[in-house]
Amino acid sequence: MIIGGLLFLSVHDETGVEKNIKVIAEKNQLYVLPDSTKVWMQPGSSIRYAKAFMQDRRVWLEGSSLFEVRKQEGSTFQVYIYDAFIEVKGTCFLVKQEDAYHSEVTLFEGEVDFNIPSTRQKTAMLPLQKLTYNSIDSQTQLDTITNISWENGRYNFKDVPLTQLIQIVSRMYHTDILVEGIHRAEVSFSGSIHYNESLDNVLNKIRFSLNLNIRKVDDRYILY
């Protein structure tokens, strides 16, 4: 378990008894839960779970993290986000929360059920599907992805259009990345990005792979 950059907090009840454990990621980090489930946490994200986690495998997530859930017969695993929760059946999936009202769940392998308690709506997800959830109106949208996968701490891309790739990288690193003077529809990227790879390494990888140039203007990166 990688612990550098993680902040651990204990949450107590009114009697002072320790009830929950909260973990906050200060940078891209891997955290391993007591059942060996791996949580690849993005900067600023946090998870909270009960001290008696092995008897009640529930996790409350703020921010964005990817879960590789260890399957246990007779034991469910649930991830709670704002106004909804994900029921897991031993799988690998990414949860992205840009704010309290918009969430995305991308399933790479296994099965999950996305649940909205207020409307009793349940959506069964299959591998290589992405669900978008708007908690304001409790609406969901299910789309299929075909060119992105996850394997042992890295995203693998196959013929991903440059426009889509830039959107993904921008969101991963919370950075503005622009493209100038390139016929985007004709350019695609194949390769991998490790979960804790630096932004400079990622941009150089894209630049060399696609024979592009890059410059930085203020806080923005421009590929051309």
VEXGUMI-919800 format. One record per residue (C-alpha): y, z, x; residue in one letter. Coordinates in nm, 2 decimals. Last residue first. Example, Ala and Ser with C-alpha at 12.3 -4.5 7.8 and 13.67 -1.06 7.14 Angstrom:
<rs>
[r [-0.11; 0.71; 1.37]; s]
[r [-0.45; 0.78; 1.23]; a]
</rs>
This chain:
<rs>
[r [2.23; -3.24; 0.00]; y]
[r [2.13; -2.87; -0.05]; l]
[r [2.42; -2.63; -0.12]; i]
[r [2.39; -2.25; -0.08]; y]
[r [2.65; -2.04; -0.25]; r]
[r [2.80; -1.70; -0.15]; d]
[r [3.11; -1.85; 0.02]; d]
[r [3.00; -2.21; 0.09]; v]
[r [2.67; -2.24; 0.28]; k]
[r [2.53; -2.57; 0.40]; r]
[r [2.20; -2.74; 0.38]; i]
[r [2.05; -3.07; 0.48]; n]
[r [1.75; -3.24; 0.33]; l]
[r [1.43; -3.40; 0.47]; n]
[r [1.22; -3.28; 0.17]; l]
[r [0.98; -3.06; 0.36]; s]
[r [1.24; -2.96; 0.63]; f]
[r [1.49; -2.85; 0.37]; r]
[r [1.24; -2.68; 0.14]; i]
[r [1.10; -2.48; 0.43]; k]
[r [1.45; -2.41; 0.56]; n]
[r [1.55; -2.28; 0.21]; l]
[r [1.24; -2.05; 0.20]; v]
[r [1.30; -1.91; 0.55]; n]
[r [1.66; -1.84; 0.48]; d]
[r [1.57; -1.67; 0.15]; l]
[r [1.34; -1.43; 0.34]; s]
[r [0.97; -1.42; 0.25]; e]
[r [0.86; -1.11; 0.05]; n]
[r [0.66; -1.28; -0.22]; y]
[r [0.53; -1.56; 0.00]; h]
[r [0.64; -1.91; -0.09]; i]
[r [0.39; -2.20; -0.08]; s]
[r [0.40; -2.57; -0.06]; g]
[r [0.45; -2.89; -0.26]; s]
[r [0.81; -3.00; -0.35]; f]
[r [0.93; -3.29; -0.57]; s]
[r [1.22; -3.54; -0.54]; v]
[r [1.25; -3.85; -0.76]; e]
[r [1.40; -3.67; -1.06]; a]
[r [1.65; -3.50; -0.84]; r]
[r [1.82; -3.82; -0.71]; h]
[r [2.02; -3.62; -0.45]; i]
[r [2.39; -3.63; -0.39]; g]
[r [2.44; -3.25; -0.43]; e]
[r [2.20; -2.97; -0.52]; v]
[r [2.32; -2.61; -0.58]; l]
[r [2.18; -2.27; -0.50]; i]
[r [2.34; -1.96; -0.65]; d]
[r [2.15; -1.65; -0.55]; t]
[r [1.95; -1.38; -0.73]; h]
[r [1.66; -1.43; -0.49]; y]
[r [1.38; -1.50; -0.73]; m]
[r [1.62; -1.65; -0.99]; r]
[r [1.77; -1.90; -0.74]; s]
[r [1.42; -1.98; -0.61]; v]
[r [1.29; -2.06; -0.96]; i]
[r [1.59; -2.27; -1.06]; q]
[r [1.58; -2.46; -0.73]; i]
[r [1.21; -2.54; -0.78]; l]
[r [1.27; -2.67; -1.14]; q]
[r [1.55; -2.90; -1.02]; t]
[r [1.34; -3.01; -0.72]; l]
[r [1.05; -3.12; -0.93]; p]
[r [0.73; -2.92; -0.85]; v]
[r [0.47; -3.15; -0.69]; d]
[r [0.23; -2.86; -0.63]; k]
[r [0.37; -2.51; -0.58]; f]
[r [0.18; -2.21; -0.46]; n]
[r [0.34; -1.86; -0.51]; y]
[r [0.23; -1.60; -0.26]; r]
[r [0.09; -1.25; -0.25]; g]
[r [-0.28; -1.32; -0.27]; n]
[r [-0.27; -1.63; -0.48]; e]
[r [-0.03; -1.73; -0.76]; w]
[r [-0.01; -2.08; -0.92]; s]
[r [0.26; -2.33; -1.01]; i]
[r [0.22; -2.69; -1.11]; n]
[r [0.07; -2.70; -1.46]; t]
[r [0.28; -2.48; -1.68]; i]
[r [0.23; -2.47; -2.06]; t]
[r [0.49; -2.33; -2.30]; d]
[r [0.49; -2.06; -2.56]; l]
[r [0.81; -1.96; -2.74]; q]
[r [0.88; -1.62; -2.89]; t]
[r [1.14; -1.49; -3.14]; q]
[r [1.20; -1.12; -3.21]; s]
[r [1.56; -1.20; -3.32]; d]
[r [1.74; -1.00; -3.06]; i]
[r [1.43; -0.94; -2.86]; s]
[r [1.42; -1.30; -2.73]; n]
[r [1.08; -1.37; -2.57]; y]
[r [0.97; -1.66; -2.36]; t]
[r [0.59; -1.70; -2.31]; l]
[r [0.46; -1.91; -2.01]; k]
[r [0.11; -2.05; -2.01]; q]
[r [-0.10; -2.13; -1.71]; l]
[r [-0.40; -1.91; -1.81]; p]
[r [-0.42; -1.83; -2.19]; l]
[r [-0.19; -1.61; -2.40]; m]
[r [-0.27; -1.45; -2.73]; a]
[r [0.04; -1.38; -2.93]; t]
[r [0.06; -1.07; -3.15]; k]
[r [0.33; -1.01; -3.41]; q]
[r [0.34; -0.67; -3.58]; r]
[r [0.71; -0.74; -3.65]; t]
[r [0.86; -0.42; -3.50]; s]
[r [0.55; -0.37; -3.27]; p]
[r [0.60; -0.70; -3.08]; i]
[r [0.28; -0.76; -2.89]; n]
[r [0.19; -1.02; -2.61]; f]
[r [-0.18; -1.03; -2.57]; d]
[r [-0.31; -1.11; -2.22]; v]
[r [-0.60; -1.32; -2.08]; e]
[r [-0.72; -1.41; -1.73]; g]
[r [-0.53; -1.62; -1.47]; e]
[r [-0.18; -1.73; -1.39]; f]
[r [0.00; -1.60; -1.70]; l]
[r [0.38; -1.62; -1.70]; t]
[r [0.57; -1.37; -1.92]; v]
[r [0.94; -1.42; -1.97]; e]
[r [1.19; -1.18; -2.11]; s]
[r [1.54; -1.19; -2.27]; h]
[r [1.71; -0.91; -2.45]; y]
[r [1.73; -0.61; -2.21]; a]
[r [1.84; -0.84; -1.92]; d]
[r [1.70; -1.09; -1.67]; e]
[r [1.35; -0.96; -1.74]; q]
[r [1.07; -1.15; -1.56]; k]
[r [0.70; -1.05; -1.60]; v]
[r [0.44; -1.23; -1.39]; l]
[r [0.07; -1.24; -1.47]; f]
[r [-0.27; -1.19; -1.30]; c]
[r [-0.57; -1.07; -1.51]; t]
[r [-0.80; -0.80; -1.63]; g]
[r [-0.77; -0.78; -2.01]; k]
[r [-0.40; -0.69; -2.05]; v]
[r [-0.20; -0.58; -2.35]; e]
[r [0.17; -0.67; -2.30]; i]
[r [0.43; -0.46; -2.48]; f]
[r [0.75; -0.52; -2.68]; a]
[r [1.09; -0.36; -2.76]; d]
[r [1.21; -0.37; -2.39]; y]
[r [0.90; -0.39; -2.17]; i]
[r [0.58; -0.20; -2.18]; y]
[r [0.28; -0.30; -1.97]; v]
[r [-0.07; -0.21; -2.12]; q]
[r [-0.41; -0.18; -1.96]; f]
[r [-0.72; -0.12; -2.17]; t]
[r [-1.03; 0.08; -2.05]; s]
[r [-1.38; 0.02; -2.19]; g]
[r [-1.48; -0.18; -1.89]; e]
[r [-1.22; -0.17; -1.61]; q]
[r [-1.04; -0.48; -1.49]; k]
[r [-0.80; -0.44; -1.20]; r]
[r [-0.46; -0.59; -1.30]; v]
[r [-0.28; -0.82; -1.06]; e]
[r [0.08; -0.77; -1.19]; f]
[r [0.39; -0.95; -1.09]; l]
[r [0.72; -0.77; -1.13]; s]
[r [1.07; -0.82; -1.28]; s]
[r [1.32; -0.56; -1.41]; g]
[r [1.23; -0.24; -1.59]; e]
[r [0.85; -0.18; -1.65]; l]
[r [0.67; 0.10; -1.83]; w]
[r [0.31; 0.12; -1.74]; v]
[r [0.01; 0.23; -1.95]; r]
[r [-0.34; 0.30; -1.82]; r]
[r [-0.41; 0.63; -2.01]; d]
[r [-0.70; 0.83; -1.86]; q]
[r [-0.66; 0.69; -1.51]; m]
[r [-0.28; 0.73; -1.54]; f]
[r [-0.29; 1.11; -1.58]; a]
[r [0.03; 1.13; -1.38]; k]
[r [0.18; 0.90; -1.64]; a]
[r [0.34; 0.57; -1.54]; y]
[r [0.69; 0.44; -1.46]; r]
[r [0.77; 0.11; -1.30]; i]
[r [1.10; -0.01; -1.14]; s]
[r [1.28; -0.33; -1.05]; s]
[r [1.58; -0.33; -0.83]; g]
[r [1.43; -0.58; -0.58]; p]
[r [1.11; -0.75; -0.71]; q]
[r [0.78; -0.56; -0.74]; m]
[r [0.44; -0.71; -0.67]; w]
[r [0.22; -0.46; -0.86]; v]
[r [-0.14; -0.44; -0.76]; k]
[r [-0.40; -0.27; -0.98]; t]
[r [-0.61; -0.04; -0.76]; s]
[r [-0.68; 0.21; -1.04]; d]
[r [-0.43; 0.45; -0.89]; p]
[r [-0.15; 0.19; -0.88]; l]
[r [-0.08; -0.02; -0.57]; v]
[r [0.28; -0.11; -0.49]; y]
[r [0.38; -0.43; -0.31]; l]
[r [0.75; -0.46; -0.23]; q]
[r [1.04; -0.71; -0.25]; n]
[r [1.34; -0.48; -0.19]; k]
[r [1.47; -0.14; -0.31]; e]
[r [1.18; -0.11; -0.54]; a]
[r [1.19; 0.19; -0.77]; i]
[r [0.87; 0.39; -0.85]; v]
[r [0.86; 0.65; -1.13]; k]
[r [0.58; 0.91; -1.17]; i]
[r [0.53; 1.09; -1.49]; n]
[r [0.43; 1.43; -1.63]; k]
[r [0.52; 1.70; -1.37]; e]
[r [0.54; 2.03; -1.55]; v]
[r [0.88; 2.18; -1.56]; g]
[r [0.84; 2.33; -1.91]; t]
[r [1.08; 2.08; -2.06]; e]
[r [0.88; 1.79; -1.92]; d]
[r [0.90; 1.66; -1.57]; h]
[r [0.96; 1.32; -1.42]; v]
[r [0.88; 1.27; -1.05]; s]
[r [1.07; 1.01; -0.85]; l]
[r [0.95; 0.77; -0.58]; f]
[r [1.19; 0.53; -0.41]; l]
[r [1.03; 0.22; -0.24]; l]
[r [1.18; 0.04; 0.06]; g]
[r [0.88; 0.10; 0.28]; g]
[r [0.58; 0.20; 0.08]; i]
[r [0.34; -0.09; 0.13]; i]
[r [0.00; 0.00; 0.00]; m]
</rs>
